[in-house]
Amino acid sequence: MTSKIRLIGISAIIIAVLFWLAEKVFYGGIDADGVLQESFFLPLSFLVGAIGILLLVVSLFTSAKKHS
């Protein structure tokens, strides 16, 4: 079970990086009218990244508890 949690956590972090890259490539910056152009990818990348990190920490604690 720990390896599944770890795999999901790593996948979530990779997806978060992809969301961040999509934000940087397609959005971000100020247009000609002076309006900041942002999408939902940036907050989504932080949310998915935080979930991924949380899952990795949980998997580390469960594997440490399992070896004790």
mmJSON file of the N, C-alpha and C atoms, coordinates in Angstrom:
{"data_MODEL":{"atom_site":{
"group_PDB":["ATOM","ATOM","ATOM","ATOM","ATOM","ATOM","ATOM","ATOM","ATOM","ATOM","ATOM","ATOM","ATOM","ATOM","ATOM","ATOM","ATOM","ATOM","ATOM","ATOM","ATOM","ATOM","ATOM","ATOM","ATOM","ATOM","ATOM","ATOM","ATOM","ATOM","ATOM","ATOM","ATOM","ATOM","ATOM","ATOM","ATOM","ATOM","ATOM","ATOM","ATOM","ATOM","ATOM","ATOM","ATOM","ATOM","ATOM","ATOM","ATOM","ATOM","ATOM","ATOM","ATOM","ATOM","ATOM","ATOM","ATOM","ATOM","ATOM","ATOM","ATOM","ATOM","ATOM","ATOM","ATOM","ATOM","ATOM","ATOM","ATOM","ATOM","ATOM","ATOM","ATOM","ATOM","ATOM","ATOM","ATOM","ATOM","ATOM","ATOM","ATOM","ATOM","ATOM","ATOM","ATOM","ATOM","ATOM","ATOM","ATOM","ATOM","ATOM","ATOM","ATOM","ATOM","ATOM","ATOM","ATOM","ATOM","ATOM","ATOM","ATOM","ATOM","ATOM","ATOM","ATOM","ATOM","ATOM","ATOM","ATOM","ATOM","ATOM","ATOM","ATOM","ATOM","ATOM","ATOM","ATOM","ATOM","ATOM","ATOM","ATOM","ATOM","ATOM","ATOM","ATOM","ATOM","ATOM","ATOM","ATOM","ATOM","ATOM","ATOM","ATOM","ATOM","ATOM","ATOM","ATOM","ATOM","ATOM","ATOM","ATOM","ATOM","ATOM","ATOM","ATOM","ATOM","ATOM","ATOM","ATOM","ATOM","ATOM","ATOM","ATOM","ATOM","ATOM","ATOM","ATOM","ATOM","ATOM","ATOM","ATOM","ATOM","ATOM","ATOM","ATOM","ATOM","ATOM","ATOM","ATOM","ATOM","ATOM","ATOM","ATOM","ATOM","ATOM","ATOM","ATOM","ATOM","ATOM","ATOM","ATOM","ATOM","ATOM","ATOM","ATOM","ATOM","ATOM","ATOM","ATOM","ATOM","ATOM","ATOM","ATOM","ATOM","ATOM","ATOM","ATOM","ATOM","ATOM","ATOM","ATOM","ATOM","ATOM","ATOM"],
"id":[1,2,3,4,5,6,7,8,9,10,11,12,13,14,15,16,17,18,19,20,21,22,23,24,25,26,27,28,29,30,31,32,33,34,35,36,37,38,39,40,41,42,43,44,45,46,47,48,49,50,51,52,53,54,55,56,57,58,59,60,61,62,63,64,65,66,67,68,69,70,71,72,73,74,75,76,77,78,79,80,81,82,83,84,85,86,87,88,89,90,91,92,93,94,95,96,97,98,99,100,101,102,103,104,105,106,107,108,109,110,111,112,113,114,115,116,117,118,119,120,121,122,123,124,125,126,127,128,129,130,131,132,133,134,135,136,137,138,139,140,141,142,143,144,145,146,147,148,149,150,151,152,153,154,155,156,157,158,159,160,161,162,163,164,165,166,167,168,169,170,171,172,173,174,175,176,177,178,179,180,181,182,183,184,185,186,187,188,189,190,191,192,193,194,195,196,197,198,199,200,201,202,203,204],
"type_symbol":["N","C","C","N","C","C","N","C","C","N","C","C","N","C","C","N","C","C","N","C","C","N","C","C","N","C","C","N","C","C","N","C","C","N","C","C","N","C","C","N","C","C","N","C","C","N","C","C","N","C","C","N","C","C","N","C","C","N","C","C","N","C","C","N","C","C","N","C","C","N","C","C","N","C","C","N","C","C","N","C","C","N","C","C","N","C","C","N","C","C","N","C","C","N","C","C","N","C","C","N","C","C","N","C","C","N","C","C","N","C","C","N","C","C","N","C","C","N","C","C","N","C","C","N","C","C","N","C","C","N","C","C","N","C","C","N","C","C","N","C","C","N","C","C","N","C","C","N","C","C","N","C","C","N","C","C","N","C","C","N","C","C","N","C","C","N","C","C","N","C","C","N","C","C","N","C","C","N","C","C","N","C","C","N","C","C","N","C","C","N","C","C","N","C","C","N","C","C","N","C","C","N","C","C"],
"label_atom_id":["N","CA","C","N","CA","C","N","CA","C","N","CA","C","N","CA","C","N","CA","C","N","CA","C","N","CA","C","N","CA","C","N","CA","C","N","CA","C","N","CA","C","N","CA","C","N","CA","C","N","CA","C","N","CA","C","N","CA","C","N","CA","C","N","CA","C","N","CA","C","N","CA","C","N","CA","C","N","CA","C","N","CA","C","N","CA","C","N","CA","C","N","CA","C","N","CA","C","N","CA","C","N","CA","C","N","CA","C","N","CA","C","N","CA","C","N","CA","C","N","CA","C","N","CA","C","N","CA","C","N","CA","C","N","CA","C","N","CA","C","N","CA","C","N","CA","C","N","CA","C","N","CA","C","N","CA","C","N","CA","C","N","CA","C","N","CA","C","N","CA","C","N","CA","C","N","CA","C","N","CA","C","N","CA","C","N","CA","C","N","CA","C","N","CA","C","N","CA","C","N","CA","C","N","CA","C","N","CA","C","N","CA","C","N","CA","C","N","CA","C","N","CA","C","N","CA","C","N","CA","C","N","CA","C","N","CA","C"],
"label_alt_id":[null,null,null,null,null,null,null,null,null,null,null,null,null,null,null,null,null,null,null,null,null,null,null,null,null,null,null,null,null,null,null,null,null,null,null,null,null,null,null,null,null,null,null,null,null,null,null,null,null,null,null,null,null,null,null,null,null,null,null,null,null,null,null,null,null,null,null,null,null,null,null,null,null,null,null,null,null,null,null,null,null,null,null,null,null,null,null,null,null,null,null,null,null,null,null,null,null,null,null,null,null,null,null,null,null,null,null,null,null,null,null,null,null,null,null,null,null,null,null,null,null,null,null,null,null,null,null,null,null,null,null,null,null,null,null,null,null,null,null,null,null,null,null,null,null,null,null,null,null,null,null,null,null,null,null,null,null,null,null,null,null,null,null,null,null,null,null,null,null,null,null,null,null,null,null,null,null,null,null,null,null,null,null,null,null,null,null,null,null,null,null,null,null,null,null,null,null,null,null,null,null,null,null,null],
"label_comp_id":["MET","MET","MET","THR","THR","THR","SER","SER","SER","LYS","LYS","LYS","ILE","ILE","ILE","ARG","ARG","ARG","LEU","LEU","LEU","ILE","ILE","ILE","GLY","GLY","GLY","ILE","ILE","ILE","SER","SER","SER","ALA","ALA","ALA","ILE","ILE","ILE","ILE","ILE","ILE","ILE","ILE","ILE","ALA","ALA","ALA","VAL","VAL","VAL","LEU","LEU","LEU","PHE","PHE","PHE","TRP","TRP","TRP","LEU","LEU","LEU","ALA","ALA","ALA","GLU","GLU","GLU","LYS","LYS","LYS","VAL","VAL","VAL","PHE","PHE","PHE","TYR","TYR","TYR","GLY","GLY","GLY","GLY","GLY","GLY","ILE","ILE","ILE","ASP","ASP","ASP","ALA","ALA","ALA","ASP","ASP","ASP","GLY","GLY","GLY","VAL","VAL","VAL","LEU","LEU","LEU","GLN","GLN","GLN","GLU","GLU","GLU","SER","SER","SER","PHE","PHE","PHE","PHE","PHE","PHE","LEU","LEU","LEU","PRO","PRO","PRO","LEU","LEU","LEU","SER","SER","SER","PHE","PHE","PHE","LEU","LEU","LEU","VAL","VAL","VAL","GLY","GLY","GLY","ALA","ALA","ALA","ILE","ILE","ILE","GLY","GLY","GLY","ILE","ILE","ILE","LEU","LEU","LEU","LEU","LEU","LEU","LEU","LEU","LEU","VAL","VAL","VAL","VAL","VAL","VAL","SER","SER","SER","LEU","LEU","LEU","PHE","PHE","PHE","THR","THR","THR","SER","SER","SER","ALA","ALA","ALA","LYS","LYS","LYS","LYS","LYS","LYS","HIS","HIS","HIS","SER","SER","SER"],
"label_asym_id":["A","A","A","A","A","A","A","A","A","A","A","A","A","A","A","A","A","A","A","A","A","A","A","A","A","A","A","A","A","A","A","A","A","A","A","A","A","A","A","A","A","A","A","A","A","A","A","A","A","A","A","A","A","A","A","A","A","A","A","A","A","A","A","A","A","A","A","A","A","A","A","A","A","A","A","A","A","A","A","A","A","A","A","A","A","A","A","A","A","A","A","A","A","A","A","A","A","A","A","A","A","A","A","A","A","A","A","A","A","A","A","A","A","A","A","A","A","A","A","A","A","A","A","A","A","A","A","A","A","A","A","A","A","A","A","A","A","A","A","A","A","A","A","A","A","A","A","A","A","A","A","A","A","A","A","A","A","A","A","A","A","A","A","A","A","A","A","A","A","A","A","A","A","A","A","A","A","A","A","A","A","A","A","A","A","A","A","A","A","A","A","A","A","A","A","A","A","A","A","A","A","A","A","A"],
"label_entity_id":["1","1","1","1","1","1","1","1","1","1","1","1","1","1","1","1","1","1","1","1","1","1","1","1","1","1","1","1","1","1","1","1","1","1","1","1","1","1","1","1","1","1","1","1","1","1","1","1","1","1","1","1","1","1","1","1","1","1","1","1","1","1","1","1","1","1","1","1","1","1","1","1","1","1","1","1","1","1","1","1","1","1","1","1","1","1","1","1","1","1","1","1","1","1","1","1","1","1","1","1","1","1","1","1","1","1","1","1","1","1","1","1","1","1","1","1","1","1","1","1","1","1","1","1","1","1","1","1","1","1","1","1","1","1","1","1","1","1","1","1","1","1","1","1","1","1","1","1","1","1","1","1","1","1","1","1","1","1","1","1","1","1","1","1","1","1","1","1","1","1","1","1","1","1","1","1","1","1","1","1","1","1","1","1","1","1","1","1","1","1","1","1","1","1","1","1","1","1","1","1","1","1","1","1"],
"label_seq_id":[1,1,1,2,2,2,3,3,3,4,4,4,5,5,5,6,6,6,7,7,7,8,8,8,9,9,9,10,10,10,11,11,11,12,12,12,13,13,13,14,14,14,15,15,15,16,16,16,17,17,17,18,18,18,19,19,19,20,20,20,21,21,21,22,22,22,23,23,23,24,24,24,25,25,25,26,26,26,27,27,27,28,28,28,29,29,29,30,30,30,31,31,31,32,32,32,33,33,33,34,34,34,35,35,35,36,36,36,37,37,37,38,38,38,39,39,39,40,40,40,41,41,41,42,42,42,43,43,43,44,44,44,45,45,45,46,46,46,47,47,47,48,48,48,49,49,49,50,50,50,51,51,51,52,52,52,53,53,53,54,54,54,55,55,55,56,56,56,57,57,57,58,58,58,59,59,59,60,60,60,61,61,61,62,62,62,63,63,63,64,64,64,65,65,65,66,66,66,67,67,67,68,68,68],
"pdbx_PDB_ins_code":[null,null,null,null,null,null,null,null,null,null,null,null,null,null,null,null,null,null,null,null,null,null,null,null,null,null,null,null,null,null,null,null,null,null,null,null,null,null,null,null,null,null,null,null,null,null,null,null,null,null,null,null,null,null,null,null,null,null,null,null,null,null,null,null,null,null,null,null,null,null,null,null,null,null,null,null,null,null,null,null,null,null,null,null,null,null,null,null,null,null,null,null,null,null,null,null,null,null,null,null,null,null,null,null,null,null,null,null,null,null,null,null,null,null,null,null,null,null,null,null,null,null,null,null,null,null,null,null,null,null,null,null,null,null,null,null,null,null,null,null,null,null,null,null,null,null,null,null,null,null,null,null,null,null,null,null,null,null,null,null,null,null,null,null,null,null,null,null,null,null,null,null,null,null,null,null,null,null,null,null,null,null,null,null,null,null,null,null,null,null,null,null,null,null,null,null,null,null,null,null,null,null,null,null],
"Cartn_x":[0.815,0.0,0.862,1.987,2.87,3.394,3.702,4.219,3.147,1.874,0.794,0.642,0.71,0.609,1.783,2.972,4.158,4.051,3.554,3.394,2.364,1.281,0.269,0.833,1.624,2.239,3.208,4.036,4.982,4.231,3.178,2.369,1.713,1.235,0.612,1.623,2.848,3.87,4.227,4.301,4.578,3.446,2.208,1.071,1.095,1.485,1.58,2.627,3.745,4.778,4.254,3.509,2.928,1.916,1.104,0.176,0.94,2.023,2.823,3.446,3.957,4.525,3.466,2.266,1.178,0.846,0.878,0.627,1.696,2.942,4.032,4.065,3.721,3.796,2.604,1.4,0.208,-0.389,-0.116,-0.724,0.374,-0.035,0.916,1.343,1.632,2.047,0.893,1.197,0.228,-0.033,-1.317,-1.633,-1.518,-1.895,-1.742,-2.614,-3.706,-4.599,-4.173,-3.108,-2.636,-3.339,-3.993,-4.718,-3.843,-3.742,-2.959,-3.692,-3.011,-3.605,-3.169,-4.111,-3.844,-4.933,-4.618,-5.598,-5.766,-6.502,-6.716,-5.573,-4.626,-3.537,-2.606,-2.345,-1.404,-1.923,-3.147,-3.62,-3.794,-4.162,-4.315,-2.977,-1.916,-0.593,-0.154,-0.448,-0.11,-0.921,-2.188,-3.042,-2.608,-2.402,-2.0,-0.59,0.295,1.639,1.615,0.766,0.653,0.096,-0.867,-1.417,-0.341,0.458,1.537,2.569,2.956,3.93,3.345,2.083,1.427,1.388,1.082,1.057,2.439,3.474,4.835,5.214,4.842,5.14,4.387,3.134,2.343,2.981,3.438,4.048,5.355,6.098,7.339,7.046,6.016,5.667,5.111,4.327,3.774,4.853,5.839,6.921,7.832,8.041,8.859,8.159,6.851,6.091,6.076,6.05,6.009,7.326,8.452,9.761,10.094,9.312,9.587,9.116],
"Cartn_y":[-1.191,0.0,1.26,1.213,2.37,2.731,1.73,2.025,2.659,2.29,2.916,4.382,4.658,6.04,6.851,6.271,6.969,7.228,6.264,6.426,7.508,7.539,8.567,9.941,10.023,11.286,11.803,10.914,11.32,11.737,11.015,11.374,12.74,13.015,14.31,15.443,15.221,16.253,16.477,15.419,15.563,16.324,16.014,16.725,18.193,18.466,19.856,20.619,19.979,20.629,20.891,19.956,20.153,21.301,21.412,22.532,23.851,23.882,25.093,25.484,24.478,24.76,25.283,24.713,25.198,26.648,26.987,28.378,29.302,28.885,29.738,29.871,28.805,28.834,29.573,29.279,29.79,31.027,31.251,32.36,33.146,34.024,34.821,36.041,37.077,38.298,39.289,40.416,41.499,41.744,41.829,42.05,43.528,43.871,45.242,46.237,45.779,46.673,46.836,46.158,46.253,45.304,44.288,43.326,42.096,41.67,40.48,39.243,38.42,37.213,36.002,35.397,34.197,33.179,31.943,30.88,30.158,29.087,28.264,27.284,27.219,26.253,26.556,27.81,28.139,27.714,28.1,27.609,26.095,25.533,24.088,23.385,23.973,23.363,23.382,24.453,24.495,23.468,23.345,22.4,20.959,20.602,19.234,18.951,19.937,19.76,19.536,20.278,20.102,18.722,18.273,16.929,15.873,16.067,15.123,15.056,16.21,16.242,15.586,15.866,15.26,13.735,13.246,11.803,11.181,11.868,11.347,11.289,12.304,12.31,11.181,10.981,9.889,8.547,8.387,7.107,6.874,7.935,7.786,7.399,8.003,7.658,6.246,5.831,4.473,3.424,3.746,2.779,2.728,3.86,3.868,3.107,3.256,2.555,1.055,0.693,-0.694,-1.407,-0.696,-1.293,-1.31,-0.621,-0.596,-1.834],
"Cartn_z":[0.0,0.0,0.0,0.69,0.746,-0.638,-1.442,-2.776,-3.652,-3.454,-4.209,-3.819,-2.531,-2.06,-2.588,-2.549,-3.044,-4.544,-5.292,-6.734,-7.062,-6.324,-6.533,-6.17,-5.105,-4.707,-5.757,-6.293,-7.334,-8.593,-8.926,-10.095,-9.905,-8.713,-8.432,-8.569,-8.126,-8.254,-9.719,-10.494,-11.931,-12.619,-12.275,-12.848,-12.441,-11.194,-10.741,-11.543,-11.823,-12.639,-14.048,-14.6,-15.934,-15.937,-14.885,-14.773,-14.696,-13.927,-13.8,-15.142,-15.865,-17.183,-18.151,-18.096,-18.947,-18.613,-17.352,-16.937,-17.499,-17.406,-17.872,-19.387,-20.103,-21.564,-22.175,-21.711,-22.366,-21.709,-20.445,-19.722,-19.026,-18.164,-17.407,-18.202,-17.524,-18.183,-18.255,-18.836,-18.946,-20.425,-20.796,-22.207,-22.568,-23.772,-24.277,-23.512,-22.933,-22.179,-20.729,-20.313,-18.944,-17.985,-18.522,-17.693,-17.495,-16.254,-15.938,-16.444,-17.222,-17.791,-16.971,-16.284,-15.511,-15.772,-15.492,-15.658,-14.332,-14.384,-13.196,-12.979,-13.929,-13.816,-12.64,-12.362,-11.288,-9.912,-9.513,-8.214,-8.187,-9.327,-9.396,-9.226,-9.761,-9.597,-8.134,-7.424,-5.997,-5.21,-5.532,-4.82,-5.069,-6.318,-6.652,-6.115,-6.166,-5.615,-4.112,-3.414,-1.961,-1.624,-2.396,-2.18,-2.432,-3.485,-3.779,-2.674,-2.163,-1.069,0.185,0.46,1.615,1.491,0.297,0.099,0.248,-0.216,-0.035,1.443,2.193,3.628,4.325,3.967,4.556,4.227,2.981,2.612,3.365,3.624,4.394,5.851,6.437,7.804,7.915,6.949,7.015,6.775,5.923,5.712,6.932,7.616,8.818,9.955,10.041,11.065,10.785,9.516,9.109,9.443,9.343,9.608,11.105,11.926,13.366,14.067],
"occupancy":[1.0,1.0,1.0,1.0,1.0,1.0,1.0,1.0,1.0,1.0,1.0,1.0,1.0,1.0,1.0,1.0,1.0,1.0,1.0,1.0,1.0,1.0,1.0,1.0,1.0,1.0,1.0,1.0,1.0,1.0,1.0,1.0,1.0,1.0,1.0,1.0,1.0,1.0,1.0,1.0,1.0,1.0,1.0,1.0,1.0,1.0,1.0,1.0,1.0,1.0,1.0,1.0,1.0,1.0,1.0,1.0,1.0,1.0,1.0,1.0,1.0,1.0,1.0,1.0,1.0,1.0,1.0,1.0,1.0,1.0,1.0,1.0,1.0,1.0,1.0,1.0,1.0,1.0,1.0,1.0,1.0,1.0,1.0,1.0,1.0,1.0,1.0,1.0,1.0,1.0,1.0,1.0,1.0,1.0,1.0,1.0,1.0,1.0,1.0,1.0,1.0,1.0,1.0,1.0,1.0,1.0,1.0,1.0,1.0,1.0,1.0,1.0,1.0,1.0,1.0,1.0,1.0,1.0,1.0,1.0,1.0,1.0,1.0,1.0,1.0,1.0,1.0,1.0,1.0,1.0,1.0,1.0,1.0,1.0,1.0,1.0,1.0,1.0,1.0,1.0,1.0,1.0,1.0,1.0,1.0,1.0,1.0,1.0,1.0,1.0,1.0,1.0,1.0,1.0,1.0,1.0,1.0,1.0,1.0,1.0,1.0,1.0,1.0,1.0,1.0,1.0,1.0,1.0,1.0,1.0,1.0,1.0,1.0,1.0,1.0,1.0,1.0,1.0,1.0,1.0,1.0,1.0,1.0,1.0,1.0,1.0,1.0,1.0,1.0,1.0,1.0,1.0,1.0,1.0,1.0,1.0,1.0,1.0,1.0,1.0,1.0,1.0,1.0,1.0],
"B_iso_or_equiv":[0.0,0.0,0.0,0.0,0.0,0.0,0.0,0.0,0.0,0.0,0.0,0.0,0.0,0.0,0.0,0.0,0.0,0.0,0.0,0.0,0.0,0.0,0.0,0.0,0.0,0.0,0.0,0.0,0.0,0.0,0.0,0.0,0.0,0.0,0.0,0.0,0.0,0.0,0.0,0.0,0.0,0.0,0.0,0.0,0.0,0.0,0.0,0.0,0.0,0.0,0.0,0.0,0.0,0.0,0.0,0.0,0.0,0.0,0.0,0.0,0.0,0.0,0.0,0.0,0.0,0.0,0.0,0.0,0.0,0.0,0.0,0.0,0.0,0.0,0.0,0.0,0.0,0.0,0.0,0.0,0.0,0.0,0.0,0.0,0.0,0.0,0.0,0.0,0.0,0.0,0.0,0.0,0.0,0.0,0.0,0.0,0.0,0.0,0.0,0.0,0.0,0.0,0.0,0.0,0.0,0.0,0.0,0.0,0.0,0.0,0.0,0.0,0.0,0.0,0.0,0.0,0.0,0.0,0.0,0.0,0.0,0.0,0.0,0.0,0.0,0.0,0.0,0.0,0.0,0.0,0.0,0.0,0.0,0.0,0.0,0.0,0.0,0.0,0.0,0.0,0.0,0.0,0.0,0.0,0.0,0.0,0.0,0.0,0.0,0.0,0.0,0.0,0.0,0.0,0.0,0.0,0.0,0.0,0.0,0.0,0.0,0.0,0.0,0.0,0.0,0.0,0.0,0.0,0.0,0.0,0.0,0.0,0.0,0.0,0.0,0.0,0.0,0.0,0.0,0.0,0.0,0.0,0.0,0.0,0.0,0.0,0.0,0.0,0.0,0.0,0.0,0.0,0.0,0.0,0.0,0.0,0.0,0.0,0.0,0.0,0.0,0.0,0.0,0.0],
"pdbx_formal_charge":[null,null,null,null,null,null,null,null,null,null,null,null,null,null,null,null,null,null,null,null,null,null,null,null,null,null,null,null,null,null,null,null,null,null,null,null,null,null,null,null,null,null,null,null,null,null,null,null,null,null,null,null,null,null,null,null,null,null,null,null,null,null,null,null,null,null,null,null,null,null,null,null,null,null,null,null,null,null,null,null,null,null,null,null,null,null,null,null,null,null,null,null,null,null,null,null,null,null,null,null,null,null,null,null,null,null,null,null,null,null,null,null,null,null,null,null,null,null,null,null,null,null,null,null,null,null,null,null,null,null,null,null,null,null,null,null,null,null,null,null,null,null,null,null,null,null,null,null,null,null,null,null,null,null,null,null,null,null,null,null,null,null,null,null,null,null,null,null,null,null,null,null,null,null,null,null,null,null,null,null,null,null,null,null,null,null,null,null,null,null,null,null,null,null,null,null,null,null,null,null,null,null,null,null],
"auth_seq_id":[1,1,1,2,2,2,3,3,3,4,4,4,5,5,5,6,6,6,7,7,7,8,8,8,9,9,9,10,10,10,11,11,11,12,12,12,13,13,13,14,14,14,15,15,15,16,16,16,17,17,17,18,18,18,19,19,19,20,20,20,21,21,21,22,22,22,23,23,23,24,24,24,25,25,25,26,26,26,27,27,27,28,28,28,29,29,29,30,30,30,31,31,31,32,32,32,33,33,33,34,34,34,35,35,35,36,36,36,37,37,37,38,38,38,39,39,39,40,40,40,41,41,41,42,42,42,43,43,43,44,44,44,45,45,45,46,46,46,47,47,47,48,48,48,49,49,49,50,50,50,51,51,51,52,52,52,53,53,53,54,54,54,55,55,55,56,56,56,57,57,57,58,58,58,59,59,59,60,60,60,61,61,61,62,62,62,63,63,63,64,64,64,65,65,65,66,66,66,67,67,67,68,68,68],
"auth_comp_id":["MET","MET","MET","THR","THR","THR","SER","SER","SER","LYS","LYS","LYS","ILE","ILE","ILE","ARG","ARG","ARG","LEU","LEU","LEU","ILE","ILE","ILE","GLY","GLY","GLY","ILE","ILE","ILE","SER","SER","SER","ALA","ALA","ALA","ILE","ILE","ILE","ILE","ILE","ILE","ILE","ILE","ILE","ALA","ALA","ALA","VAL","VAL","VAL","LEU","LEU","LEU","PHE","PHE","PHE","TRP","TRP","TRP","LEU","LEU","LEU","ALA","ALA","ALA","GLU","GLU","GLU","LYS","LYS","LYS","VAL","VAL","VAL","PHE","PHE","PHE","TYR","TYR","TYR","GLY","GLY","GLY","GLY","GLY","GLY","ILE","ILE","ILE","ASP","ASP","ASP","ALA","ALA","ALA","ASP","ASP","ASP","GLY","GLY","GLY","VAL","VAL","VAL","LEU","LEU","LEU","GLN","GLN","GLN","GLU","GLU","GLU","SER","SER","SER","PHE","PHE","PHE","PHE","PHE","PHE","LEU","LEU","LEU","PRO","PRO","PRO","LEU","LEU","LEU","SER","SER","SER","PHE","PHE","PHE","LEU","LEU","LEU","VAL","VAL","VAL","GLY","GLY","GLY","ALA","ALA","ALA","ILE","ILE","ILE","GLY","GLY","GLY","ILE","ILE","ILE","LEU","LEU","LEU","LEU","LEU","LEU","LEU","LEU","LEU","VAL","VAL","VAL","VAL","VAL","VAL","SER","SER","SER","LEU","LEU","LEU","PHE","PHE","PHE","THR","THR","THR","SER","SER","SER","ALA","ALA","ALA","LYS","LYS","LYS","LYS","LYS","LYS","HIS","HIS","HIS","SER","SER","SER"],
"auth_asym_id":["A","A","A","A","A","A","A","A","A","A","A","A","A","A","A","A","A","A","A","A","A","A","A","A","A","A","A","A","A","A","A","A","A","A","A","A","A","A","A","A","A","A","A","A","A","A","A","A","A","A","A","A","A","A","A","A","A","A","A","A","A","A","A","A","A","A","A","A","A","A","A","A","A","A","A","A","A","A","A","A","A","A","A","A","A","A","A","A","A","A","A","A","A","A","A","A","A","A","A","A","A","A","A","A","A","A","A","A","A","A","A","A","A","A","A","A","A","A","A","A","A","A","A","A","A","A","A","A","A","A","A","A","A","A","A","A","A","A","A","A","A","A","A","A","A","A","A","A","A","A","A","A","A","A","A","A","A","A","A","A","A","A","A","A","A","A","A","A","A","A","A","A","A","A","A","A","A","A","A","A","A","A","A","A","A","A","A","A","A","A","A","A","A","A","A","A","A","A","A","A","A","A","A","A"],
"auth_atom_id":["N","CA","C","N","CA","C","N","CA","C","N","CA","C","N","CA","C","N","CA","C","N","CA","C","N","CA","C","N","CA","C","N","CA","C","N","CA","C","N","CA","C","N","CA","C","N","CA","C","N","CA","C","N","CA","C","N","CA","C","N","CA","C","N","CA","C","N","CA","C","N","CA","C","N","CA","C","N","CA","C","N","CA","C","N","CA","C","N","CA","C","N","CA","C","N","CA","C","N","CA","C","N","CA","C","N","CA","C","N","CA","C","N","CA","C","N","CA","C","N","CA","C","N","CA","C","N","CA","C","N","CA","C","N","CA","C","N","CA","C","N","CA","C","N","CA","C","N","CA","C","N","CA","C","N","CA","C","N","CA","C","N","CA","C","N","CA","C","N","CA","C","N","CA","C","N","CA","C","N","CA","C","N","CA","C","N","CA","C","N","CA","C","N","CA","C","N","CA","C","N","CA","C","N","CA","C","N","CA","C","N","CA","C","N","CA","C","N","CA","C","N","CA","C","N","CA","C","N","CA","C","N","CA","C","N","CA","C"],
"pdbx_PDB_model_num":[1,1,1,1,1,1,1,1,1,1,1,1,1,1,1,1,1,1,1,1,1,1,1,1,1,1,1,1,1,1,1,1,1,1,1,1,1,1,1,1,1,1,1,1,1,1,1,1,1,1,1,1,1,1,1,1,1,1,1,1,1,1,1,1,1,1,1,1,1,1,1,1,1,1,1,1,1,1,1,1,1,1,1,1,1,1,1,1,1,1,1,1,1,1,1,1,1,1,1,1,1,1,1,1,1,1,1,1,1,1,1,1,1,1,1,1,1,1,1,1,1,1,1,1,1,1,1,1,1,1,1,1,1,1,1,1,1,1,1,1,1,1,1,1,1,1,1,1,1,1,1,1,1,1,1,1,1,1,1,1,1,1,1,1,1,1,1,1,1,1,1,1,1,1,1,1,1,1,1,1,1,1,1,1,1,1,1,1,1,1,1,1,1,1,1,1,1,1,1,1,1,1,1,1]
}}}
